[in-house]
């Protein structure tokens, strides 16, 4: 039996089946990026140029945080990282937006990550848990005693209920507002691994407080804890 030609094999793959329902421009991008030889090289060059423009746009919007020093290098780094991410996620594209818009988001995201890392360049990641004001709400006079009791119990639980790694991640992300990208880079791990550790730490703390008869309150919610778990990068199915 004769083996199918590359294009024939592509036409029967799940990715190609999904691609047939896309608009012509998106379908062209996917086919060229999955091709080989000069066709793929040209598509990669075009995509990288698009991503570089998106990265420069994002960095320009954040120029007050960044300055001009190293601007071009940072934009190129963000575009390179975005290109790798786009190619790894091609099968996630579902055509809910234009392909170029979908890809553009990766570069914008990587540029924002680069800015956060640059701002923390040379800075130590705080390990002291002295930023408890992140948990303080604005209770009325009747609630201040209860809040003080809860904060005291929470501080104690952070010391006694968490593992050293959980404590370090919790203190950095939830208390000291260290960007998760920065912490992942410093610890040589991933955002997903840090989110998992933070989730486990919060569960331990809630369990410890519950054993003392202290339930969670509004200011103790995930959004008030200081670590934004919704920023996980560009959507997978846009």
C-alpha positions as CSV (number, residue, x, y, z in Angstrom):
1,X,0.0,0.0,0.0
2,X,1.4,3.4,-1.0
3,X,2.0,5.7,2.0
4,X,0.0,9.0,1.8
5,X,1.8,12.1,0.7
6,X,2.4,14.7,3.4
7,X,-0.5,16.9,2.2
8,X,-2.8,14.0,2.2
9,X,-1.8,13.0,5.7
10,X,-2.4,16.5,6.8
11,X,-5.9,16.6,5.2
12,X,-7.1,13.7,7.4
13,X,-5.6,14.9,10.7
14,X,-7.9,16.3,13.5
15,X,-6.1,19.6,13.2
16,X,-6.7,19.8,9.5
17,X,-10.4,18.7,9.9
18,X,-10.9,21.7,12.3
19,X,-9.0,24.0,9.9
20,X,-11.5,23.4,7.1
21,X,-14.1,25.3,9.1
22,X,-11.9,28.3,9.5
23,X,-11.8,31.4,7.4
24,X,-9.4,31.3,4.4
25,X,-6.7,33.5,6.1
26,X,-6.6,31.4,9.3
27,X,-6.5,28.2,7.3
28,X,-3.7,29.6,5.2
29,X,-1.7,30.4,8.3
30,X,-2.1,27.0,9.8
31,X,-1.3,25.1,6.6
32,X,1.8,27.2,6.0
33,X,3.0,26.9,9.6
34,X,2.5,23.1,9.4
35,X,4.2,22.8,6.1
36,X,7.9,22.3,5.5
37,X,10.8,23.9,3.7
38,X,10.7,27.4,2.3
39,X,6.9,27.8,2.7
40,X,7.2,27.2,6.4
41,X,10.2,29.5,6.8
42,X,8.4,32.3,5.1
43,X,5.3,31.9,7.3
44,X,7.6,31.8,10.4
45,X,9.3,35.0,9.3
46,X,5.9,36.8,8.7
47,X,4.5,35.6,12.0
48,X,7.6,36.7,13.9
49,X,7.4,40.2,12.3
50,X,3.7,40.4,13.5
51,X,4.6,39.3,17.0
52,X,7.5,41.7,17.1
53,X,5.1,44.6,16.3
54,X,2.8,43.4,19.0
55,X,5.6,43.2,21.5
56,X,6.8,46.7,20.7
57,X,3.3,48.0,21.1
58,X,2.9,46.5,24.5
59,X,6.3,47.7,25.6
60,X,5.6,51.2,24.4
61,X,2.4,51.3,26.5
62,X,4.6,50.4,29.5
63,X,7.5,52.8,28.7
64,X,7.0,54.6,32.0
65,X,7.8,51.3,33.8
66,X,10.6,50.3,31.4
67,X,12.4,53.2,29.9
68,X,14.2,53.0,26.5
69,X,17.2,51.1,27.6
70,X,17.2,47.6,26.2
71,X,13.8,48.2,24.5
72,X,14.6,46.5,21.2
73,X,16.3,43.5,22.9
74,X,13.2,43.0,25.2
75,X,10.8,43.3,22.2
76,X,12.8,40.7,20.3
77,X,12.9,38.3,23.3
78,X,9.1,38.7,23.8
79,X,8.5,38.0,20.1
80,X,10.8,34.9,20.2
81,X,9.0,33.5,23.2
82,X,5.6,34.3,21.7
83,X,6.6,32.5,18.5
84,X,7.5,29.3,20.4
85,X,4.2,29.6,22.4
86,X,2.1,30.0,19.3
87,X,3.7,27.1,17.5
88,X,3.2,24.9,20.5
89,X,-0.5,25.9,20.7
90,X,-1.6,25.7,17.1
91,X,-3.9,22.9,17.8
92,X,-5.7,25.0,20.4
93,X,-6.8,27.6,17.8
94,X,-10.5,27.4,17.2
95,X,-11.2,30.3,14.9
96,X,-13.2,32.4,17.5
97,X,-11.0,35.4,16.5
98,X,-8.7,36.1,13.5
99,X,-5.6,34.0,13.7
100,X,-3.4,37.1,13.7
101,X,-5.4,38.5,16.7
102,X,-5.0,35.2,18.5
103,X,-1.3,35.2,17.9
104,X,-0.9,38.9,18.7
105,X,-2.1,38.2,22.3
106,X,0.8,35.8,22.9
107,X,3.3,38.6,22.1
108,X,1.4,41.1,24.2
109,X,1.4,38.7,27.1
110,X,5.1,37.8,26.7
111,X,6.0,41.5,26.6
112,X,4.1,42.2,29.8
113,X,6.0,39.3,31.4
114,X,9.3,40.7,30.2
115,X,8.5,44.1,31.8
116,X,7.6,42.5,35.1
117,X,10.8,40.6,35.1
118,X,12.9,43.6,34.1
119,X,11.4,45.7,37.0
120,X,12.5,43.0,39.4
121,X,16.0,42.6,37.9
122,X,18.5,42.7,40.7
123,X,15.8,42.9,43.4
124,X,15.6,40.2,46.1
125,X,12.3,38.3,46.4
126,X,10.9,39.2,49.8
127,X,10.8,36.3,52.2
128,X,9.6,38.2,55.3
129,X,5.8,38.0,56.1
130,X,5.5,41.6,57.2
131,X,3.0,42.7,54.5
132,X,-0.2,41.5,56.3
133,X,-1.9,44.8,55.3
134,X,-2.7,42.9,52.0
135,X,-5.3,41.0,54.1
136,X,-6.7,43.8,56.0
137,X,-10.1,45.1,55.0
138,X,-12.0,48.0,56.4
139,X,-14.2,46.5,59.1
140,X,-16.3,48.7,61.4
141,X,-15.4,49.1,65.1
142,X,-17.3,45.9,66.0
143,X,-15.3,43.8,63.5
144,X,-11.8,45.0,64.4
145,X,-11.4,42.7,67.3
146,X,-12.5,39.7,65.2
147,X,-10.2,40.7,62.4
148,X,-7.3,41.1,64.7
149,X,-8.0,37.6,66.1
150,X,-8.2,36.1,62.7
151,X,-5.0,37.8,61.5
152,X,-3.1,36.6,64.5
153,X,-4.3,33.0,63.9
154,X,-3.5,33.3,60.2
155,X,0.1,34.5,60.9
156,X,0.6,31.6,63.3
157,X,-0.8,29.1,60.7
158,X,1.6,30.4,58.0
159,X,4.4,29.5,60.3
160,X,3.2,26.2,61.6
161,X,0.9,24.7,59.0
162,X,2.8,25.3,55.8
163,X,5.9,23.5,54.5
164,X,8.9,25.8,53.9
165,X,8.2,25.8,50.2
166,X,4.5,26.6,50.6
167,X,5.4,29.4,53.1
168,X,7.9,30.9,50.7
169,X,5.5,30.9,47.8
170,X,2.6,32.2,49.9
171,X,4.6,35.0,51.4
172,X,6.0,36.0,48.0
173,X,2.8,35.9,46.0
174,X,0.0,36.6,48.4
175,X,1.7,39.0,50.8
176,X,4.5,40.7,49.0
177,X,2.9,40.9,45.5
178,X,5.9,39.3,43.7
179,X,4.8,38.7,40.1
180,X,4.3,34.9,39.5
181,X,6.5,35.1,36.4
182,X,9.4,36.5,38.4
183,X,9.0,34.0,41.2
184,X,8.9,31.1,38.7
185,X,12.0,32.4,37.1
186,X,13.9,32.7,40.4
187,X,12.8,29.3,41.6
188,X,13.4,27.5,38.3
189,X,9.8,26.3,38.1
190,X,6.6,27.1,36.2
191,X,3.6,29.3,36.8
192,X,1.4,26.3,37.0
193,X,3.5,24.7,39.7
194,X,3.4,27.9,41.8
195,X,-0.4,28.2,41.4
196,X,-0.7,24.6,42.6
197,X,1.5,25.3,45.6
198,X,-0.4,28.5,46.5
199,X,-3.7,26.6,46.2
200,X,-2.5,23.9,48.5
201,X,-1.1,26.5,51.0
202,X,-4.5,28.3,51.1
203,X,-6.3,25.0,51.7
204,X,-4.0,24.2,54.6
205,X,-4.5,27.6,56.1
206,X,-8.3,27.4,55.8
207,X,-8.3,24.0,57.4
208,X,-6.1,25.2,60.2
209,X,-8.3,28.2,60.8
210,X,-11.4,26.0,60.7
211,X,-10.0,23.8,63.4
212,X,-9.8,26.8,65.6
213,X,-13.4,27.7,64.8
214,X,-12.4,30.6,62.6
215,X,-14.1,30.6,59.2
216,X,-13.0,32.5,56.1
217,X,-14.3,36.0,55.6
218,X,-14.7,38.2,52.6
219,X,-11.3,39.9,52.9
220,X,-9.7,36.4,53.0
221,X,-10.9,35.4,49.5
222,X,-8.5,34.6,46.7
223,X,-8.9,38.1,45.2
224,X,-8.0,39.7,48.5
225,X,-5.0,37.5,49.0
226,X,-2.9,39.4,46.6
227,X,-2.1,36.8,43.9
228,X,-4.1,37.1,40.7
229,X,-4.7,33.5,39.6
230,X,-6.5,34.5,36.4
231,X,-3.5,35.8,34.6
232,X,-2.4,32.5,33.0
233,X,-1.6,33.8,29.6
234,X,-3.5,34.0,26.3
235,X,-6.6,31.9,26.0
236,X,-6.2,28.5,24.5
237,X,-9.3,28.4,22.3
238,X,-9.7,32.0,21.0
